[in-house]
Amino acid sequence: MSNTVIKASLAQIKEMQGHYKAFLQGSVPNGGVFVAKPGGCTITAYKSGKVLFQGPGAEAEANRWGGGLPANTSKPAAAKPKSSGKFAPPPNISQLSVIGSDEVGTGDYFGPMTVVSAYVDKKQIPLLKELGVKDSKNMNDAQISELAKQLLPLIPYSLLILHNEKYNQLQESGMTQGKLKAVLHNQAIHNLLEKMAPQRPEAILIDQFAQPEIYFAHVSKQKNIIRDSVYFSTKAESVHLAVAAASILARYSFVKEFEKLSQKAGMTLPKGAGSKVDEAAAKLIKRDGESVLRQLTKLHFANTEKAKKLAGR
Ligand code: MG
């Protein structure tokens, strides 16, 4: 059994106590502040500033709080991520082995939603940096494709594609897009954890699209709910490379699916949800009838009505 001791300020201990709120134990030893069992280890914090982590997950858990770093070398307030709360990633997340999760296609009228969870071991971080993994929003499709092909054999990942026919069905059954996203992220992460087992990430980081409480409400009826070590952050591509990698793979898959869809439609479909999209959809309606949209588009977008008007329907 491994033991790790870290020194922490009282403010940090209070923060930890909040973080482990759901795992606090009833009895605390003499001189203790709290005992928590988050799974994988037992954490005992003392008024002296000593925090003891015991169990197989001790080191990983202690790493969230800076591992064996001497106490009070930095102000706890400065180390705290801006998106505070118990779902904010630990301050040292960029150095951990992390599953990152991101989605693409939610704002595109044509084309599917793609969700990717990708695992980046901390040992791979320098290599990924070297390859140029960064925020995919700053890359064009050709760059994404090239980088994705390099990444695919390097990192474990799980990809889910929600085609529009199914999307429309689920949306019409009452699922909001937010709920669809949450369910897909949860599923992709679950699939990846299965794929990686017995290896475990030190943290799971989701590019935040909803408040964490809402996310968990969305997935509350799912069979496998992944909660342990799950964190949320907006702009998470810049928080950990695993999210940047997930985003690149999701974009790559989206672009490939989009090309297939253009072939199927017999015309180059535009991305996004602007006026070019309305015009393309109107063309399709005139050529094939309204029913063609069900397979190709997210029907509940305002583009549907605009396109029908343009097509004179
Ligand atoms: Mg995102």
Boltz pocket constraint, residues with backbone or C-beta under 6 A from the ligand:
constraints:
  - pocket:
      binder: B
      contacts: [[A, 101], [A, 102], [A, 103], [A, 207], [A, 208]]
      max_distance: 6.0
